[in-house]
Amino acid sequence: MGNIDPYLLVLCAIGSIAGGLLGNYLMRKRLTAPQVKKVIGIVLYIIAVKMLGDLLI
């Protein structure tokens, strides 16, 4: 195992906390379950397209 970059660790922790808070707010106040499924699907498609793009370039 290599060394863990503390700067990257802090950024990931902040991003995880912010994402959790935002997700909780959206689930409770703004979005219905079918809407959440659509958002997750769209995000997964975007990630797949990015991965394919990186693979082909």
C-alpha distance matrix in Angstrom:
0.0 3.8 6.8 8.9 12.3 14.9 17.6 16.1 15.4 19.0 20.3 18.8 20.2 23.5 23.7 23.0 25.7 28.1 27.7 28.2 31.3 32.7 32.2 33.9 36.8 37.4 37.3 39.8 42.1 42.0 40.9 42.0 39.8 40.9 40.2 36.6 36.2 37.6 35.3 32.2 33.6 34.2 30.7 29.3 31.8 30.8 27.1 28.2 30.5 27.9 25.5 28.4 29.4 26.1 26.2 29.7 29.5
3.8 0.0 3.7 6.5 9.3 12.4 14.8 13.6 13.5 17.1 18.3 17.3 19.0 22.1 22.4 22.3 24.9 27.0 26.9 27.9 30.7 32.0 31.9 33.8 36.3 37.0 37.3 39.8 41.8 41.7 40.7 42.1 40.2 41.3 40.2 36.8 36.6 37.7 35.1 32.3 33.8 34.0 30.4 29.3 31.7 30.3 26.7 28.1 30.0 27.1 25.0 28.1 28.6 25.1 25.7 29.1 28.4
6.8 3.7 0.0 3.8 6.4 9.1 11.8 11.4 11.1 14.3 16.0 15.6 17.0 19.8 20.6 20.8 23.0 25.2 25.6 26.6 29.1 30.6 30.8 32.5 34.9 35.9 36.5 38.7 40.6 40.6 40.0 41.7 40.0 41.4 40.0 36.5 36.7 37.8 35.0 32.4 34.2 34.3 30.6 29.9 32.4 30.7 27.3 29.2 31.0 27.9 26.3 29.6 29.8 26.4 27.4 30.8 29.9
8.9 6.5 3.8 0.0 3.8 6.1 8.8 8.0 7.4 10.7 12.4 11.9 13.2 16.0 16.9 17.1 19.3 21.4 21.9 22.9 25.4 26.8 27.2 28.9 31.2 32.2 32.9 35.0 36.9 37.0 36.5 38.3 36.8 38.2 36.8 33.3 33.7 34.8 31.9 29.4 31.5 31.5 27.7 27.4 30.0 28.3 25.0 27.2 29.1 25.9 24.7 28.2 28.4 25.2 26.6 30.0 29.1
12.3 9.3 6.4 3.8 0.0 3.8 5.5 5.4 6.2 8.8 10.1 10.7 12.4 14.5 15.5 16.5 18.5 20.1 21.0 22.4 24.5 25.8 26.6 28.5 30.4 31.4 32.5 34.6 36.1 36.1 35.8 37.9 36.7 38.1 36.3 33.0 33.7 34.5 31.3 29.2 31.3 30.9 27.1 27.2 29.6 27.5 24.5 27.0 28.5 25.1 24.3 27.9 27.6 24.5 26.4 29.5 28.3
14.9 12.4 9.1 6.1 3.8 0.0 3.8 5.5 4.9 6.2 8.6 9.8 10.4 12.3 14.1 15.1 16.5 18.2 19.7 20.9 22.6 24.2 25.3 26.8 28.6 30.0 31.2 33.0 34.4 34.7 34.8 37.1 36.1 37.8 35.9 32.6 33.7 34.6 31.3 29.4 31.9 31.5 27.7 28.2 30.8 28.6 25.9 28.8 30.3 27.0 26.6 30.2 30.0 27.1 29.2 32.3 31.1
17.6 14.8 11.8 8.8 5.5 3.8 0.0 3.8 5.4 5.3 6.3 8.7 10.0 10.8 12.4 14.2 15.6 16.6 18.2 20.0 21.4 22.5 24.1 25.9 27.2 28.5 30.1 31.9 33.0 33.0 33.3 35.8 35.1 36.6 34.4 31.3 32.5 33.1 29.6 28.1 30.5 29.7 26.0 26.8 29.3 26.7 24.3 27.4 28.5 25.1 25.1 28.8 28.1 25.5 27.9 30.9 29.4
16.1 13.6 11.4 8.0 5.4 5.5 3.8 0.0 3.8 5.5 5.1 6.1 8.5 9.9 10.4 12.1 14.2 15.3 16.1 18.0 20.0 20.8 21.9 24.0 25.6 26.5 27.9 30.1 31.3 31.1 30.9 33.3 32.4 33.7 31.6 28.4 29.4 30.0 26.6 24.8 27.1 26.5 22.7 23.3 25.7 23.4 20.8 23.7 25.0 21.7 21.6 25.3 24.9 22.2 24.6 27.6 26.4
15.4 13.5 11.1 7.4 6.2 4.9 5.4 3.8 0.0 3.8 5.5 5.2 6.2 8.7 9.9 10.5 12.3 14.2 15.2 16.4 18.4 19.9 20.7 22.4 24.4 25.5 26.6 28.5 30.1 30.3 30.2 32.3 31.3 32.9 31.2 27.7 28.8 29.8 26.6 24.6 27.2 27.0 23.2 23.7 26.6 24.6 21.9 24.9 26.6 23.6 23.2 27.0 27.1 24.6 26.6 29.9 29.0
19.0 17.1 14.3 10.7 8.8 6.2 5.3 5.5 3.8 0.0 3.8 5.5 5.1 6.1 8.5 9.8 10.6 12.2 14.0 15.3 16.6 18.2 19.7 21.1 22.6 24.2 25.6 27.2 28.5 28.8 29.2 31.6 31.0 32.8 30.8 27.5 29.1 30.0 26.6 25.0 27.9 27.5 23.8 24.8 27.7 25.5 23.2 26.5 28.0 25.1 25.2 29.0 28.8 26.6 29.0 32.0 31.0
20.3 18.3 16.0 12.4 10.1 8.6 6.3 5.1 5.5 3.8 0.0 3.8 5.5 5.2 6.1 8.5 10.0 10.5 12.0 14.1 15.4 16.3 17.9 19.8 21.1 22.2 23.9 25.8 26.8 26.7 27.0 29.5 29.1 30.6 28.3 25.2 26.7 27.3 23.7 22.4 25.2 24.4 20.7 22.0 24.6 22.2 20.2 23.6 24.8 21.8 22.4 26.1 25.7 23.6 26.3 29.2 28.1
18.8 17.3 15.6 11.9 10.7 9.8 8.7 6.1 5.2 5.5 3.8 0.0 3.8 5.5 5.1 6.0 8.6 9.8 10.3 12.0 14.2 15.1 15.9 18.0 19.8 20.7 21.9 24.0 25.4 25.4 25.2 27.4 26.5 28.1 26.1 22.8 24.0 24.9 21.6 19.8 22.6 22.2 18.5 19.4 22.3 20.3 18.0 21.3 23.0 20.3 20.4 24.2 24.3 22.4 24.7 27.8 27.2
20.2 19.0 17.0 13.2 12.4 10.4 10.0 8.5 6.2 5.1 5.5 3.8 0.0 3.8 5.4 5.1 6.2 8.5 9.8 10.5 12.3 14.2 15.2 16.4 18.4 19.9 20.9 22.6 24.2 24.7 24.8 27.0 26.3 28.3 26.5 23.1 24.6 25.9 22.6 21.0 24.1 24.0 20.5 21.5 24.7 23.0 20.8 24.1 26.1 23.6 23.8 27.5 27.8 26.0 28.3 31.4 30.9
23.5 22.1 19.8 16.0 14.5 12.3 10.8 9.9 8.7 6.1 5.2 5.5 3.8 0.0 3.8 5.5 5.2 6.1 8.4 9.9 10.7 12.2 14.0 15.4 16.6 18.2 19.9 21.3 22.4 22.8 23.4 26.0 25.8 27.8 25.5 22.4 24.4 25.4 21.8 20.8 24.1 23.5 20.1 21.8 24.8 22.7 21.1 24.7 26.2 23.7 24.5 28.2 28.1 26.6 29.2 32.1 31.4
23.7 22.4 20.6 16.9 15.5 14.1 12.4 10.4 9.9 8.5 6.1 5.1 5.4 3.8 0.0 3.8 5.5 5.1 5.9 8.4 9.9 10.4 11.8 14.0 15.3 16.2 17.8 19.9 20.9 20.7 20.9 23.5 23.1 24.8 22.5 19.4 21.2 21.9 18.4 17.3 20.4 19.8 16.3 18.1 21.0 18.9 17.4 21.0 22.5 20.2 21.1 24.8 24.7 23.5 26.1 28.9 28.4
23.0 22.3 20.8 17.1 16.5 15.1 14.2 12.1 10.5 9.8 8.5 6.0 5.1 5.5 3.8 0.0 3.8 5.5 5.1 6.0 8.6 9.9 10.3 12.0 14.2 15.2 16.1 18.2 19.8 20.0 19.9 22.0 21.2 23.2 21.4 18.0 19.6 21.0 17.7 16.2 19.5 19.6 16.2 17.5 20.8 19.4 17.7 21.0 23.1 21.1 21.6 25.3 25.8 24.6 26.8 29.8 29.7
25.7 24.9 23.0 19.3 18.5 16.5 15.6 14.2 12.3 10.6 10.0 8.6 6.2 5.2 5.5 3.8 0.0 3.8 5.5 5.1 6.2 8.6 9.8 10.6 12.4 14.3 15.4 16.6 18.2 19.0 19.5 21.8 21.5 23.9 22.0 18.7 21.0 22.4 19.2 18.1 21.7 21.8 18.7 20.4 23.7 22.3 20.9 24.4 26.3 24.5 25.2 28.8 29.2 28.1 30.5 33.4 33.2
28.1 27.0 25.2 21.4 20.1 18.2 16.6 15.3 14.2 12.2 10.5 9.8 8.5 6.1 5.1 5.5 3.8 0.0 3.8 5.4 5.2 6.1 8.5 9.9 10.7 12.2 14.2 15.6 16.4 16.8 17.6 20.3 20.5 22.6 20.2 17.4 20.0 20.9 17.4 17.0 20.5 20.1 17.2 19.5 22.4 20.7 19.9 23.5 25.0 23.2 24.5 27.9 28.0 27.3 30.0 32.6 32.2
27.7 26.9 25.6 21.9 21.0 19.7 18.2 16.1 15.2 14.0 12.0 10.3 9.8 8.4 5.9 5.1 5.5 3.8 0.0 3.8 5.5 5.1 5.9 8.4 9.8 10.4 11.9 14.1 15.3 15.1 15.2 17.7 17.5 19.4 17.1 14.0 16.3 17.3 13.9 13.3 16.8 16.6 13.7 15.9 19.0 17.6 16.8 20.3 22.0 20.6 21.8 25.1 25.6 25.1 27.5 30.1 30.2
28.2 27.9 26.6 22.9 22.4 20.9 20.0 18.0 16.4 15.3 14.1 12.0 10.5 9.9 8.4 6.0 5.1 5.4 3.8 0.0 3.8 5.5 5.1 6.0 8.6 9.9 10.5 12.2 14.1 14.7 14.8 16.8 16.4 18.9 17.2 13.9 16.3 18.0 15.1 14.2 17.9 18.4 15.8 17.6 20.9 20.1 19.2 22.4 24.5 23.4 24.3 27.6 28.4 27.9 30.0 32.8 33.1
31.3 30.7 29.1 25.4 24.5 22.6 21.4 20.0 18.4 16.6 15.4 14.2 12.3 10.7 9.9 8.6 6.2 5.2 5.5 3.8 0.0 3.8 5.5 5.2 6.2 8.7 10.0 10.8 12.0 13.2 14.2 16.7 17.1 19.8 17.7 15.0 18.0 19.4 16.4 16.3 20.1 20.2 17.9 20.2 23.3 22.3 21.9 25.2 27.0 25.9 27.1 30.3 30.8 30.5 32.9 35.5 35.6
32.7 32.0 30.6 26.8 25.8 24.2 22.5 20.8 19.9 18.2 16.3 15.1 14.2 12.2 10.4 9.9 8.6 6.1 5.1 5.5 3.8 0.0 3.8 5.4 5.1 6.1 8.6 10.1 10.5 10.7 11.6 14.6 15.3 17.5 15.0 12.6 15.8 16.6 13.5 14.0 17.6 17.3 15.4 18.1 20.8 19.7 19.8 23.2 24.6 23.7 25.3 28.3 28.7 28.7 31.2 33.5 33.6
32.2 31.9 30.8 27.2 26.6 25.3 24.1 21.9 20.7 19.7 17.9 15.9 15.2 14.0 11.8 10.3 9.8 8.5 5.9 5.1 5.5 3.8 0.0 3.8 5.4 5.2 6.0 8.6 10.0 10.0 9.7 12.0 12.1 14.5 12.4 9.5 12.5 14.0 11.2 11.2 15.0 15.3 13.6 15.9 18.8 18.4 18.4 21.4 23.2 22.8 24.1 27.0 27.8 28.0 30.1 32.5 33.0
33.9 33.8 32.5 28.9 28.5 26.8 25.9 24.0 22.4 21.1 19.8 18.0 16.4 15.4 14.0 12.0 10.6 9.9 8.4 6.0 5.2 5.4 3.8 0.0 3.8 5.5 5.2 6.2 8.5 9.8 10.2 12.1 12.4 15.5 14.0 11.3 14.4 16.4 14.2 14.2 17.9 18.6 17.1 19.2 22.2 22.0 22.0 24.9 26.9 26.5 27.6 30.5 31.5 31.6 33.7 36.1 36.7
36.8 36.3 34.9 31.2 30.4 28.6 27.2 25.6 24.4 22.6 21.1 19.8 18.4 16.6 15.3 14.2 12.4 10.7 9.8 8.6 6.2 5.1 5.4 3.8 0.0 3.8 5.5 5.4 5.8 7.4 9.1 11.8 13.2 16.0 13.9 12.1 15.7 17.0 14.6 15.6 19.1 19.3 18.2 20.8 23.4 22.9 23.4 26.4 27.9 27.6 29.2 32.0 32.6 33.0 35.2 37.5 37.9
37.4 37.0 35.9 32.2 31.4 30.0 28.5 26.5 25.5 24.2 22.2 20.7 19.9 18.2 16.2 15.2 14.3 12.2 10.4 9.9 8.7 6.1 5.2 5.5 3.8 0.0 3.8 5.6 5.4 4.8 5.7 8.8 10.4 12.7 10.3 8.8 12.5 13.4 11.2 12.7 16.0 16.1 15.5 18.2 20.5 20.2 21.1 23.9 25.3 25.4 27.1 29.6 30.3 31.0 33.2 35.2 35.8
37.3 37.3 36.5 32.9 32.5 31.2 30.1 27.9 26.6 25.6 23.9 21.9 20.9 19.9 17.8 16.1 15.4 14.2 11.9 10.5 10.0 8.6 6.0 5.2 5.5 3.8 0.0 3.8 5.9 6.2 5.4 6.9 7.7 10.8 9.4 7.6 11.0 12.9 11.5 12.3 15.6 16.5 16.1 18.2 20.7 21.1 21.8 24.2 26.1 26.4 27.7 30.1 31.3 32.0 33.9 36.0 36.9
39.8 39.8 38.7 35.0 34.6 33.0 31.9 30.1 28.5 27.2 25.8 24.0 22.6 21.3 19.9 18.2 16.6 15.6 14.1 12.2 10.8 10.1 8.6 6.2 5.4 5.6 3.8 0.0 3.8 6.3 7.2 8.4 10.0 13.3 12.3 11.1 14.4 16.3 15.1 16.1 19.3 20.2 19.8 22.0 24.5 24.8 25.5 28.0 29.8 30.0 31.4 33.9 34.9 35.6 37.6 39.7 40.6
42.1 41.8 40.6 36.9 36.1 34.4 33.0 31.3 30.1 28.5 26.8 25.4 24.2 22.4 20.9 19.8 18.2 16.4 15.3 14.1 12.0 10.5 10.0 8.5 5.8 5.4 5.9 3.8 0.0 3.8 6.5 8.7 11.5 14.1 12.3 12.0 15.7 16.7 15.4 17.2 20.2 20.4 20.4 23.0 25.1 25.1 26.3 28.9 30.2 30.5 32.3 34.6 35.4 36.3 38.4 40.3 41.0
42.0 41.7 40.6 37.0 36.1 34.7 33.0 31.1 30.3 28.8 26.7 25.4 24.7 22.8 20.7 20.0 19.0 16.8 15.1 14.7 13.2 10.7 10.0 9.8 7.4 4.8 6.2 6.3 3.8 0.0 3.8 7.0 10.2 11.9 9.5 9.8 13.5 13.8 12.6 14.9 17.6 17.5 17.8 20.7 22.4 22.3 23.9 26.4 27.5 28.0 30.0 32.1 32.7 33.9 36.1 37.7 38.4
40.9 40.7 40.0 36.5 35.8 34.8 33.3 30.9 30.2 29.2 27.0 25.2 24.8 23.4 20.9 19.9 19.5 17.6 15.2 14.8 14.2 11.6 9.7 10.2 9.1 5.7 5.4 7.2 6.5 3.8 0.0 3.8 6.6 8.1 5.9 6.4 9.9 10.4 9.8 12.0 14.4 14.8 15.5 18.0 19.6 20.1 21.7 23.9 25.1 26.0 27.8 29.7 30.6 32.0 33.8 35.5 36.5
42.0 42.1 41.7 38.3 37.9 37.1 35.8 33.3 32.3 31.6 29.5 27.4 27.0 26.0 23.5 22.0 21.8 20.3 17.7 16.8 16.7 14.6 12.0 12.1 11.8 8.8 6.9 8.4 8.7 7.0 3.8 0.0 3.8 5.6 5.2 6.3 8.8 10.1 10.7 12.5 14.4 15.5 16.7 18.5 20.2 21.3 22.8 24.5 26.0 27.3 28.8 30.5 31.8 33.3 34.8 36.4 37.8
39.8 40.2 40.0 36.8 36.7 36.1 35.1 32.4 31.3 31.0 29.1 26.5 26.3 25.8 23.1 21.2 21.5 20.5 17.5 16.4 17.1 15.3 12.1 12.4 13.2 10.4 7.7 10.0 11.5 10.2 6.6 3.8 0.0 3.8 5.4 5.1 6.3 8.8 9.9 10.6 12.4 14.4 15.5 16.6 18.5 20.1 21.2 22.6 24.5 25.9 27.0 28.6 30.3 31.7 32.9 34.7 36.3
40.9 41.3 41.4 38.2 38.1 37.8 36.6 33.7 32.9 32.8 30.6 28.1 28.3 27.8 24.8 23.2 23.9 22.6 19.4 18.9 19.8 17.5 14.5 15.5 16.0 12.7 10.8 13.3 14.1 11.9 8.1 5.6 3.8 0.0 3.8 5.4 5.1 6.4 8.8 10.0 10.6 12.5 14.4 15.4 16.6 18.6 20.1 21.0 22.7 24.6 25.8 26.9 28.6 30.4 31.5 33.0 34.7
40.2 40.2 40.0 36.8 36.3 35.9 34.4 31.6 31.2 30.8 28.3 26.1 26.5 25.5 22.5 21.4 22.0 20.2 17.1 17.2 17.7 15.0 12.4 14.0 13.9 10.3 9.4 12.3 12.3 9.5 5.9 5.2 5.4 3.8 0.0 3.8 5.4 5.1 6.3 8.7 9.8 10.6 12.4 14.3 15.3 16.6 18.5 19.9 21.2 22.8 24.4 25.8 27.0 28.8 30.2 31.7 33.1
36.6 36.8 36.5 33.3 33.0 32.6 31.3 28.4 27.7 27.5 25.2 22.8 23.1 22.4 19.4 18.0 18.7 17.4 14.0 13.9 15.0 12.6 9.5 11.3 12.1 8.8 7.6 11.1 12.0 9.8 6.4 6.3 5.1 5.4 3.8 0.0 3.8 5.4 5.1 6.2 8.5 9.9 10.6 12.3 14.2 15.4 16.6 18.3 20.0 21.2 22.5 24.3 25.7 27.1 28.5 30.3 31.7
36.2 36.6 36.7 33.7 33.7 33.7 32.5 29.4 28.8 29.1 26.7 24.0 24.6 24.4 21.2 19.6 21.0 20.0 16.3 16.3 18.0 15.8 12.5 14.4 15.7 12.5 11.0 14.4 15.7 13.5 9.9 8.8 6.3 5.1 5.4 3.8 0.0 3.8 5.5 5.2 6.1 8.6 10.0 10.5 12.3 14.3 15.4 16.4 18.4 20.0 21.0 22.4 24.2 25.7 26.7 28.5 30.3
37.6 37.7 37.8 34.8 34.5 34.6 33.1 30.0 29.8 30.0 27.3 24.9 25.9 25.4 21.9 21.0 22.4 20.9 17.3 18.0 19.4 16.6 14.0 16.4 17.0 13.4 12.9 16.3 16.7 13.8 10.4 10.1 8.8 6.4 5.1 5.4 3.8 0.0 3.8 5.5 5.0 6.1 8.6 9.8 10.5 12.3 14.3 15.2 16.5 18.4 19.9 21.0 22.4 24.4 25.6 26.9 28.5
35.3 35.1 35.0 31.9 31.3 31.3 29.6 26.6 26.6 26.6 23.7 21.6 22.6 21.8 18.4 17.7 19.2 17.4 13.9 15.1 16.4 13.5 11.2 14.2 14.6 11.2 11.5 15.1 15.4 12.6 9.8 10.7 9.9 8.8 6.3 5.1 5.5 3.8 0.0 3.8 5.4 5.1 6.2 8.6 9.9 10.6 12.4 14.2 15.4 16.6 18.4 20.0 21.1 22.7 24.3 25.9 27.1
32.2 32.3 32.4 29.4 29.2 29.4 28.1 24.8 24.6 25.0 22.4 19.8 21.0 20.8 17.3 16.2 18.1 17.0 13.3 14.2 16.3 14.0 11.2 14.2 15.6 12.7 12.3 16.1 17.2 14.9 12.0 12.5 10.6 10.0 8.7 6.2 5.2 5.5 3.8 0.0 3.8 5.5 5.1 6.2 8.6 9.9 10.6 12.2 14.3 15.4 16.4 18.3 19.9 21.1 22.4 24.4 25.8
33.6 33.8 34.2 31.5 31.3 31.9 30.5 27.1 27.2 27.9 25.2 22.6 24.1 24.1 20.4 19.5 21.7 20.5 16.8 17.9 20.1 17.6 15.0 17.9 19.1 16.0 15.6 19.3 20.2 17.6 14.4 14.4 12.4 10.6 9.8 8.5 6.1 5.0 5.4 3.8 0.0 3.8 5.5 5.1 6.2 8.7 9.9 10.5 12.3 14.3 15.2 16.4 18.3 19.9 20.9 22.5 24.3
34.2 34.0 34.3 31.5 30.9 31.5 29.7 26.5 27.0 27.5 24.4 22.2 24.0 23.5 19.8 19.6 21.8 20.1 16.6 18.4 20.2 17.3 15.3 18.6 19.3 16.1 16.5 20.2 20.4 17.5 14.8 15.5 14.4 12.5 10.6 9.9 8.6 6.1 5.1 5.5 3.8 0.0 3.8 5.4 5.1 6.2 8.7 9.8 10.6 12.4 14.2 15.3 16.4 18.4 19.9 21.1 22.5
30.7 30.4 30.6 27.7 27.1 27.7 26.0 22.7 23.2 23.8 20.7 18.5 20.5 20.1 16.3 16.2 18.7 17.2 13.7 15.8 17.9 15.4 13.6 17.1 18.2 15.5 16.1 19.8 20.4 17.8 15.5 16.7 15.5 14.4 12.4 10.6 10.0 8.6 6.2 5.1 5.5 3.8 0.0 3.8 5.4 5.1 6.2 8.6 10.0 10.6 12.3 14.3 15.3 16.6 18.3 20.1 21.2
29.3 29.3 29.9 27.4 27.2 28.2 26.8 23.3 23.7 24.8 22.0 19.4 21.5 21.8 18.1 17.5 20.4 19.5 15.9 17.6 20.2 18.1 15.9 19.2 20.8 18.2 18.2 22.0 23.0 20.7 18.0 18.5 16.6 15.4 14.3 12.3 10.5 9.8 8.6 6.2 5.1 5.4 3.8 0.0 3.8 5.4 5.1 6.1 8.7 9.8 10.4 12.2 14.1 15.3 16.3 18.3 20.0
31.8 31.7 32.4 30.0 29.6 30.8 29.3 25.7 26.6 27.7 24.6 22.3 24.7 24.8 21.0 20.8 23.7 22.4 19.0 20.9 23.3 20.8 18.8 22.2 23.4 20.5 20.7 24.5 25.1 22.4 19.6 20.2 18.5 16.6 15.3 14.2 12.3 10.5 9.9 8.6 6.2 5.1 5.4 3.8 0.0 3.8 5.4 5.0 6.2 8.6 9.8 10.5 12.1 14.2 15.1 16.4 18.2
30.8 30.3 30.7 28.3 27.5 28.6 26.7 23.4 24.6 25.5 22.2 20.3 23.0 22.7 18.9 19.4 22.3 20.7 17.6 20.1 22.3 19.7 18.4 22.0 22.9 20.2 21.1 24.8 25.1 22.3 20.1 21.3 20.1 18.6 16.6 15.4 14.3 12.3 10.6 9.9 8.7 6.2 5.1 5.4 3.8 0.0 3.8 5.4 5.2 6.2 8.6 9.9 10.5 12.3 14.2 15.4 16.5
27.1 26.7 27.3 25.0 24.5 25.9 24.3 20.8 21.9 23.2 20.2 18.0 20.8 21.1 17.4 17.7 20.9 19.9 16.8 19.2 21.9 19.8 18.4 22.0 23.4 21.1 21.8 25.5 26.3 23.9 21.7 22.8 21.2 20.1 18.5 16.6 15.4 14.3 12.4 10.6 9.9 8.7 6.2 5.1 5.4 3.8 0.0 3.8 5.5 5.1 6.1 8.6 9.8 10.5 12.2 14.3 15.4
28.2 28.1 29.2 27.2 27.0 28.8 27.4 23.7 24.9 26.5 23.6 21.3 24.1 24.7 21.0 21.0 24.4 23.5 20.3 22.4 25.2 23.2 21.4 24.9 26.4 23.9 24.2 28.0 28.9 26.4 23.9 24.5 22.6 21.0 19.9 18.3 16.4 15.2 14.2 12.2 10.5 9.8 8.6 6.1 5.0 5.4 3.8 0.0 3.8 5.4 5.1 6.1 8.5 9.9 10.4 12.3 14.2
30.5 30.0 31.0 29.1 28.5 30.3 28.5 25.0 26.6 28.0 24.8 23.0 26.1 26.2 22.5 23.1 26.3 25.0 22.0 24.5 27.0 24.6 23.2 26.9 27.9 25.3 26.1 29.8 30.2 27.5 25.1 26.0 24.5 22.7 21.2 20.0 18.4 16.5 15.4 14.3 12.3 10.6 10.0 8.7 6.2 5.2 5.5 3.8 0.0 3.8 5.5 5.1 6.0 8.6 9.8 10.5 12.1
27.9 27.1 27.9 25.9 25.1 27.0 25.1 21.7 23.6 25.1 21.8 20.3 23.6 23.7 20.2 21.1 24.5 23.2 20.6 23.4 25.9 23.7 22.8 26.5 27.6 25.4 26.4 30.0 30.5 28.0 26.0 27.3 25.9 24.6 22.8 21.2 20.0 18.4 16.6 15.4 14.3 12.4 10.6 9.8 8.6 6.2 5.1 5.4 3.8 0.0 3.8 5.5 5.0 6.1 8.5 10.0 10.6
25.5 25.0 26.3 24.7 24.3 26.6 25.1 21.6 23.2 25.2 22.4 20.4 23.8 24.5 21.1 21.6 25.2 24.5 21.8 24.3 27.1 25.3 24.1 27.6 29.2 27.1 27.7 31.4 32.3 30.0 27.8 28.8 27.0 25.8 24.4 22.5 21.0 19.9 18.4 16.4 15.2 14.2 12.3 10.4 9.8 8.6 6.1 5.1 5.5 3.8 0.0 3.8 5.4 5.1 6.1 8.7 10.1
28.4 28.1 29.6 28.2 27.9 30.2 28.8 25.3 27.0 29.0 26.1 24.2 27.5 28.2 24.8 25.3 28.8 27.9 25.1 27.6 30.3 28.3 27.0 30.5 32.0 29.6 30.1 33.9 34.6 32.1 29.7 30.5 28.6 26.9 25.8 24.3 22.4 21.0 20.0 18.3 16.4 15.3 14.3 12.2 10.5 9.9 8.6 6.1 5.1 5.5 3.8 0.0 3.8 5.4 5.0 6.2 8.6
29.4 28.6 29.8 28.4 27.6 30.0 28.1 24.9 27.1 28.8 25.7 24.3 27.8 28.1 24.7 25.8 29.2 28.0 25.6 28.4 30.8 28.7 27.8 31.5 32.6 30.3 31.3 34.9 35.4 32.7 30.6 31.8 30.3 28.6 27.0 25.7 24.2 22.4 21.1 19.9 18.3 16.4 15.3 14.1 12.1 10.5 9.8 8.5 6.0 5.0 5.4 3.8 0.0 3.8 5.4 5.3 6.1
26.1 25.1 26.4 25.2 24.5 27.1 25.5 22.2 24.6 26.6 23.6 22.4 26.0 26.6 23.5 24.6 28.1 27.3 25.1 27.9 30.5 28.7 28.0 31.6 33.0 31.0 32.0 35.6 36.3 33.9 32.0 33.3 31.7 30.4 28.8 27.1 25.7 24.4 22.7 21.1 19.9 18.4 16.6 15.3 14.2 12.3 10.5 9.9 8.6 6.1 5.1 5.4 3.8 0.0 3.8 5.6 5.4
26.2 25.7 27.4 26.6 26.4 29.2 27.9 24.6 26.6 29.0 26.3 24.7 28.3 29.2 26.1 26.8 30.5 30.0 27.5 30.0 32.9 31.2 30.1 33.7 35.2 33.2 33.9 37.6 38.4 36.1 33.8 34.8 32.9 31.5 30.2 28.5 26.7 25.6 24.3 22.4 20.9 19.9 18.3 16.3 15.1 14.2 12.2 10.4 9.8 8.5 6.1 5.0 5.4 3.8 0.0 3.8 5.7
29.7 29.1 30.8 30.0 29.5 32.3 30.9 27.6 29.9 32.0 29.2 27.8 31.4 32.1 28.9 29.8 33.4 32.6 30.1 32.8 35.5 33.5 32.5 36.1 37.5 35.2 36.0 39.7 40.3 37.7 35.5 36.4 34.7 33.0 31.7 30.3 28.5 26.9 25.9 24.4 22.5 21.1 20.1 18.3 16.4 15.4 14.3 12.3 10.5 10.0 8.7 6.2 5.3 5.6 3.8 0.0 3.8
29.5 28.4 29.9 29.1 28.3 31.1 29.4 26.4 29.0 31.0 28.1 27.2 30.9 31.4 28.4 29.7 33.2 32.2 30.2 33.1 35.6 33.6 33.0 36.7 37.9 35.8 36.9 40.6 41.0 38.4 36.5 37.8 36.3 34.7 33.1 31.7 30.3 28.5 27.1 25.8 24.3 22.5 21.2 20.0 18.2 16.5 15.4 14.2 12.1 10.6 10.1 8.6 6.1 5.4 5.7 3.8 0.0
